[in-house]
């Protein structure tokens, strides 16, 4: 399992468009992806789950991946968040 904590810098936080981009990126990987914020964990491949976290700008999220491509998944997802959801 690989885990990384990143801070959201996008002014709208983890809004609908950002959540959709995150899910699209997560679904490119075979690993199980989990997103944790405010002490709650959700499936990183579920847009409803991600949006239910209500993560705002300057809050941290923990991204974890477990599976055959876990390192690549964490690298890609953390870059997406760090680049303010500009698809990389």
Backbone as a printed PyTorch tensor [residue, N CA C, xyz], in Angstrom:
tensor([[[  0.8460,  -1.1820,   0.0000],
         [  0.0000,   0.0000,   0.0000],
         [  0.8880,   1.2420,   0.0000]],

        [[  0.5020,   2.2190,  -0.8240],
         [  1.2030,   3.4930,  -0.8960],
         [  0.2200,   4.5730,  -0.4640]],

        [[  0.6890,   5.4950,   0.3820],
         [ -0.1570,   6.5630,   0.9060],
         [  0.5550,   7.8940,   0.7400]],

        [[ -0.2020,   8.9220,   0.3510],
         [  0.3680,  10.2650,   0.2430],
         [ -0.6850,  11.2870,   0.6660]],

        [[ -0.2440,  12.2820,   1.4170],
         [ -1.1220,  13.3740,   1.8210],
         [ -0.8040,  14.5920,   0.9770]],

        [[ -1.8390,  15.2000,   0.4170],
         [ -1.6790,  16.4050,  -0.4050],
         [ -2.6880,  17.4570,   0.0520]],

        [[ -2.3260,  18.7210,  -0.1800],
         [ -3.1990,  19.8220,   0.1960],
         [ -3.8830,  20.3730,  -1.0470]],

        [[ -5.1910,  20.5770,  -0.9500],
         [ -5.9480,  21.1550,  -2.0590],
         [ -5.7150,  22.6490,  -2.0970]],

        [[ -5.2890,  23.1350,  -3.2310],
         [ -5.0550,  24.5670,  -3.4100],
         [ -6.0790,  25.1980,  -4.3420]],

        [[ -6.9200,  24.3770,  -4.9730],
         [ -7.9290,  24.9140,  -5.8820],
         [ -8.9420,  25.7050,  -5.0630]],

        [[ -9.2580,  26.9110,  -5.5210],
         [-10.1290,  27.8000,  -4.7470],
         [-11.5160,  27.2210,  -4.4780]],

        [[-11.9740,  26.2980,  -5.3190],
         [-13.2950,  25.6860,  -5.1210],
         [-13.2260,  24.3480,  -4.4030]],

        [[-12.0490,  23.9770,  -3.9430],
         [-11.9070,  22.7050,  -3.2450],
         [-12.1290,  21.5270,  -4.1740]],

        [[-12.6570,  20.4670,  -3.6220],
         [-12.8990,  19.2480,  -4.4000],
         [-14.3410,  19.2830,  -4.9200]],

        [[-14.5930,  20.1930,  -5.8670],
         [-15.9120,  20.4080,  -6.4450],
         [-16.2210,  19.3430,  -7.4970]],

        [[-17.3770,  19.4430,  -8.1440],
         [-17.8500,  18.4020,  -9.0660],
         [-16.8750,  18.1240, -10.2080]],

        [[-16.3820,  19.1570, -10.8710],
         [-15.4740,  18.9570, -12.0050],
         [-14.1700,  18.3070, -11.5340]],

        [[-13.6500,  18.7820, -10.4160],
         [-12.4120,  18.2200,  -9.8700],
         [-12.6140,  16.7650,  -9.4600]],

        [[-13.7380,  16.4750,  -8.8400],
         [-14.0320,  15.1000,  -8.4330],
         [-14.1390,  14.1960,  -9.6580]],

        [[-14.7560,  14.7000, -10.7240],
         [-14.8830,  13.9090, -11.9520],
         [-13.5100,  13.6190, -12.5610]],

        [[-12.6350,  14.6110, -12.5650],
         [-11.2740,  14.4030, -13.0790],
         [-10.5070,  13.4040, -12.2210]],

        [[-10.6720,  13.4960, -10.8980],
         [-10.0060,  12.5740,  -9.9880],
         [-10.4650,  11.1430, -10.2700]],

        [[-11.7760,  10.9530, -10.4010],
         [-12.3370,   9.6170, -10.6530],
         [-11.8580,   9.0830, -12.0010]],

        [[-11.8310,   9.9380, -13.0160],
         [-11.3620,   9.5120, -14.3350],
         [ -9.9110,   9.0270, -14.2510]],

        [[ -9.0860,   9.7730, -13.5430],
         [ -7.6790,   9.3800, -13.3820],
         [ -7.5710,   8.0940, -12.5570]],

        [[ -8.3350,   7.9950, -11.4730],
         [ -8.2970,   6.8090, -10.6130],
         [ -8.7110,   5.5540, -11.3730]],

        [[ -9.7010,   5.6900, -12.2460],
         [-10.2020,   4.5400, -12.9890],
         [ -9.2390,   4.0340, -14.0570]],

        [[ -8.1900,   4.7720, -14.3320],
         [ -7.1590,   4.3120, -15.2700],
         [ -6.2420,   3.2790, -14.6240]],

        [[ -6.3890,   3.1020, -13.3250],
         [ -5.5060,   2.2080, -12.5740],
         [ -6.2780,   1.0050, -12.0350]],

        [[ -5.5760,  -0.1070, -11.9300],
         [ -6.1880,  -1.3340, -11.4210],
         [ -6.2550,  -1.3600,  -9.9000]],

        [[ -5.3880,  -0.6010,  -9.2550],
         [ -5.3290,  -0.5910,  -7.7950],
         [ -6.6070,  -0.0450,  -7.1790]],

        [[ -6.8580,  -0.4600,  -5.9330],
         [ -7.9440,   0.1210,  -5.1550],
         [ -7.4570,   1.4730,  -4.6680]],

        [[ -8.2730,   2.5000,  -4.8320],
         [ -7.9250,   3.8580,  -4.4420],
         [ -8.8630,   4.2950,  -3.3250]],

        [[ -8.2940,   4.8550,  -2.2700],
         [ -9.0940,   5.3710,  -1.1680],
         [ -8.7030,   6.8150,  -0.9180]],

        [[ -9.7010,   7.6440,  -0.6780],
         [ -9.4890,   9.0540,  -0.3840],
         [-10.0030,   9.3030,   1.0260]],

        [[ -9.1840,   9.9470,   1.8620],
         [ -9.5590,  10.1970,   3.2500],
         [ -9.4440,  11.6870,   3.5610]],

        [[-10.4890,  12.2210,   4.1860],
         [-10.4990,  13.6090,   4.6530],
         [-11.4710,  13.7100,   5.8150]],

        [[-11.1600,  14.5730,   6.7540],
         [-12.0230,  14.7940,   7.9220],
         [-12.3010,  13.4940,   8.6800]],

        [[-11.3620,  12.5460,   8.6260],
         [-11.5330,  11.2820,   9.3340],
         [-12.4520,  10.2910,   8.6390]],

        [[-12.8840,  10.6010,   7.4360],
         [-13.7820,   9.7280,   6.6790],
         [-13.0800,   9.2510,   5.4160]],

        [[-13.2210,   7.9730,   5.0970],
         [-12.6050,   7.3840,   3.9090],
         [-13.6750,   6.9560,   2.9150]],

        [[-13.3840,   7.2050,   1.6270],
         [-14.3180,   6.8160,   0.5660],
         [-13.5520,   6.1710,  -0.5760]],

        [[-14.2810,   5.4810,  -1.4200],
         [-13.7120,   4.8810,  -2.6200],
         [-13.2820,   6.0100,  -3.5640]],

        [[-12.0220,   6.0220,  -3.9520],
         [-11.4920,   7.0600,  -4.8270],
         [-11.9780,   6.9580,  -6.2540]],

        [[-12.7590,   5.9370,  -6.5600],
         [-13.3100,   5.7820,  -7.8950],
         [-14.8060,   6.0900,  -7.9190]],

        [[-15.3000,   6.6960,  -6.8440],
         [-16.7200,   7.0400,  -6.7150],
         [-16.8760,   8.5550,  -6.6130]],

        [[-17.4660,   9.1510,  -7.6310],
         [-17.6370,  10.6080,  -7.6210],
         [-18.5420,  11.0500,  -6.4710]],

        [[-19.5830,  10.2890,  -6.1990],
         [-20.4990,  10.6310,  -5.0990],
         [-19.7610,  10.5760,  -3.7640]],

        [[-18.9590,   9.5300,  -3.5830],
         [-18.1900,   9.4080,  -2.3510],
         [-17.2300,  10.5700,  -2.1550]],

        [[-16.5240,  10.9120,  -3.2150],
         [-15.5430,  12.0000,  -3.1340],
         [-16.2340,  13.3210,  -2.8200]],

        [[-17.3170,  13.6090,  -3.5030],
         [-18.0250,  14.8700,  -3.2620],
         [-18.6320,  14.9170,  -1.8620]],

        [[-18.9690,  13.7550,  -1.3110],
         [-19.5580,  13.7250,   0.0360],
         [-18.5590,  14.1520,   1.1120]],

        [[-17.2690,  14.1280,   0.7910],
         [-16.2540,  14.5410,   1.7620],
         [-16.2760,  16.0510,   2.0050]],

        [[-16.7220,  16.8200,   1.0200],
         [-16.8160,  18.2700,   1.1880],
         [-15.4820,  18.9470,   1.4670]],

        [[-14.4390,  18.5310,   0.7680],
         [-13.1020,  19.0860,   0.9980],
         [-12.9960,  20.4690,   0.3720]],

        [[-12.5120,  21.4160,   1.1700],
         [-12.3910,  22.8020,   0.7170],
         [-10.9260,  23.1740,   0.4820]],

        [[-10.7240,  24.3330,  -0.1080],
         [ -9.3890,  24.8470,  -0.3790],
         [ -8.5620,  24.8960,   0.9070]],

        [[ -7.3020,  24.5610,   0.7960],
         [ -6.3230,  24.5410,   1.8940],
         [ -6.5430,  23.4200,   2.9060]],

        [[ -7.3800,  22.4520,   2.5850],
         [ -7.5370,  21.2740,   3.4240],
         [ -6.7320,  20.1330,   2.8160]],

        [[ -6.3060,  19.2100,   3.6580],
         [ -5.5000,  18.0800,   3.2020],
         [ -6.3630,  16.8540,   2.9770]],

        [[ -5.9370,  16.0610,   1.9880],
         [ -6.5590,  14.7640,   1.7410],
         [ -5.4520,  13.7190,   1.7160]],

        [[ -5.8150,  12.5260,   2.1040],
         [ -4.8830,  11.4060,   2.0520],
         [ -5.3450,  10.4750,   0.9370]],

        [[ -4.4450,  10.2140,   0.0160],
         [ -4.7440,   9.3080,  -1.0870],
         [ -3.9730,   8.0210,  -0.8390]],

        [[ -4.6600,   6.8980,  -0.8640],
         [ -3.9670,   5.6180,  -0.7050],
         [ -4.3540,   4.7020,  -1.8580]],

        [[ -3.4010,   3.8680,  -2.2360],
         [ -3.6300,   2.9210,  -3.3220],
         [ -3.0230,   1.5800,  -2.9310]],

        [[ -3.7250,   0.5210,  -3.2920],
         [ -3.2250,  -0.8200,  -3.0290],
         [ -3.5060,  -1.6720,  -4.2530]],

        [[ -2.4270,  -2.2140,  -4.8180],
         [ -2.5750,  -3.0640,  -5.9890],
         [ -1.3370,  -3.0550,  -6.8510]],

        [[ -1.4710,  -3.6060,  -8.0370],
         [ -0.3230,  -3.8200,  -8.9200],
         [  0.3070,  -2.5240,  -9.4140]],

        [[ -0.4760,  -1.4520,  -9.5400],
         [  0.0690,  -0.1840, -10.0430],
         [ -0.0850,   0.9430,  -9.0210]],

        [[  0.0380,   0.5960,  -7.7400],
         [ -0.2220,   1.5490,  -6.6600],
         [  0.6830,   2.7780,  -6.6960]],

        [[  1.9620,   2.5980,  -6.9670],
         [  2.8730,   3.7410,  -6.9810],
         [  2.5190,   4.6980,  -8.1200]],

        [[  2.2710,   4.1510,  -9.2980],
         [  1.8870,   4.9720, -10.4500],
         [  0.5730,   5.7030, -10.1750]],

        [[ -0.3720,   5.0130,  -9.5380],
         [ -1.6690,   5.6220,  -9.2240],
         [ -1.4880,   6.8130,  -8.2870]],

        [[ -0.7100,   6.6350,  -7.2270],
         [ -0.4660,   7.7200,  -6.2730],
         [  0.2430,   8.8810,  -6.9460]],

        [[  1.2430,   8.5800,  -7.7560],
         [  1.9760,   9.6360,  -8.4590],
         [  1.0330,  10.4500,  -9.3490]],

        [[  0.2140,   9.7830, -10.1430],
         [ -0.6890,  10.4710, -11.0680],
         [ -1.7750,  11.2640, -10.3410]],

        [[ -2.3610,  10.6770,  -9.3100],
         [ -3.4340,  11.3550,  -8.5830],
         [ -2.9170,  12.5430,  -7.7790]],

        [[ -1.7600,  12.3890,  -7.1580],
         [ -1.2170,  13.5120,  -6.3870],
         [ -0.8020,  14.6550,  -7.3090]],

        [[ -0.2570,  14.3370,  -8.4910],
         [  0.0840,  15.3850,  -9.4620],
         [ -1.1710,  16.1250,  -9.9110]],

        [[ -2.2450,  15.3940, -10.1290],
         [ -3.5010,  16.0110, -10.5450],
         [ -3.9690,  17.0250,  -9.4990]],

        [[ -3.9490,  16.6350,  -8.2340],
         [ -4.3800,  17.5290,  -7.1530],
         [ -3.4240,  18.7160,  -7.0310]],

        [[ -2.1260,  18.4410,  -7.0570],
         [ -1.1270,  19.4980,  -6.9010],
         [ -1.1500,  20.4940,  -8.0630]],

        [[ -1.6200,  20.0620,  -9.2460],
         [ -1.7340,  20.9430, -10.4140],
         [ -3.1260,  21.5540, -10.5510]],

        [[ -3.8530,  21.5960,  -9.4330],
         [ -5.2020,  22.2000,  -9.4070],
         [ -6.1500,  21.5840, -10.4180]],

        [[ -6.0430,  20.2730, -10.5870],
         [ -6.9480,  19.4840, -11.4240],
         [ -6.8600,  19.8250, -12.9030]],

        [[ -5.6830,  20.2680, -13.3030],
         [ -5.3880,  20.3960, -14.7250],
         [ -4.8550,  19.0370, -15.1240]],

        [[ -5.5720,  18.3360, -15.9780],
         [ -5.2370,  16.9630, -16.3550],
         [ -3.8150,  16.8880, -16.8870]],

        [[ -3.0110,  16.0260, -16.2450],
         [ -1.5930,  15.8710, -16.6510],
         [ -1.3580,  14.5750, -17.3640]]])
